[in-house]
Amino acid sequence: MKLKSSEPFWLVKNGILYSYPSLQYDITCDVLIVGGGITGSLIAHQCVEDGYNTVLIDKREIANGSSSATTSMLQYEIDVSLHELIEKIGEEGAVASYHACADSILQLQHICKQIRSKSGFHKKKSLYFAARKKDVISLQKEYTARQQAGFKVAWLDAKDIDEKYQIAATHGGILSQIGASVDAYTLVHELLHYNHQRGLRIFDKTELMQVGYHPRSQEVLVNSGATIKTRRIIYCVGYESAGMIPEKFVDLISTYAVVSEINPEHTKAYQDILVWNTAKPYIYMRTTDDGRFLIGGEDERFQNPQKRDRLISRKEEKLVKTFYKHLPHTSFLPDFSWAGTFGETQDGLPYIGTHKAFKNSYFVLGFGGNGITFSIAGMEMCSYWLQGKKHPLSQWFRFGR
């Protein structure tokens, strides 16, 4: 199949797995989740686990936002290196954030087993290599910081990487034992279907229009004219939160990805590893569960959809060229190319917590390359807050930090 489209690979590959009605009548619940992507589906899973009468709404079809475009590389590494994050926020918060992401990968593995997921969750190692010789000093400093934080890492020089993985044009790198990949689009549908059977009410094509605040509840008006009376709202709206929250707290970035034709003979050697580098913007590579290569990157600091999509063909050419630079002995025949938008914060951390402009509400906004692992951390955080308990990560993930 030769499909050159702005439609993400996962959406075309899987189609609409489940569909839900729009909300046409008034309802009541304990918790309303706004956003039916990977974050909303995970938070909904936790709320149902905790016994709350939960409703989830999305203004699109389920999982048709960023979750259909994500490359779903699950890493404990945050977009800001550990040693740099220590300098920004201190050792305690930096190390805790990294360990939270590592723990999240194991937690997602448990969830996938619990719901008998067929989303292709696969544990992998992670190779973070120096794109330029001058990056080696900083990367070795990062290696030491991770060792001291208790992570199982190994330093590989360029020869080691070439011999072990046949990856060329590197200057050494860090090999970590923690990582994974998944088909996030499929997982969203599986999580929501699983919890729908346990009482979760789901309404897509249902847009929040207005919130009326009352002392012990909130009344949400949706686009059909129906209302939802709820005790708490949890916003899982990703980069669209930039249009909701008055202050600037996130930069919106356009990113590009290309998936090859199926070639199990060439991808087999790389099915157990994630690869990314120190370039700015960095590139990242992995295999899919159906035997394709995926390469992404070439980020641009804008989010205009028309401008973004006009660059897809040019970005595809650059990404394929980069692929052959590092894996010259393999074959990459482009099959799908697409672009998406994501958010980037100054410290690489998410925004998970309350905001003064939104009463009785929480935001779970996992930005950068760790959106999924941050969302899993958000599950526990929301569970604590709904029970009136404090969570230790709150001080580092809060608004206004």
Protein Blocks (a to p, Z undefined) as FASTA:
>chain_A
ZZddfbdfklmmnopfbdcdddfbdcddfbdcedjbfklmmmmmmmmmnopacddddfbd
ehilmmlmpgoiacfbdfbdfklmmmmnojklmmmmmmmmmmmmmmmmmmmmmnopaehp
acdddddddfbfklmmmmmmmmmmmmmnopacddddfklmmmmnopghiebdaddfbdcd
ddfklmmmmmmmmmmmnopacdehiacfbdcddfkbccdddfkopacddfbdcddehjml
mmmpmbacbdcdddddddddddfklmmmmmmcccddfbdcdddddddfkopacdeejiac
dfbfklmmmmmmmmmmmmmmmmmmmmmmbccddfbdcdddddddfkopacedddfklghi
acdddehjllmmmmmmmmmmmmmmmnopacfklmmmpghZZ
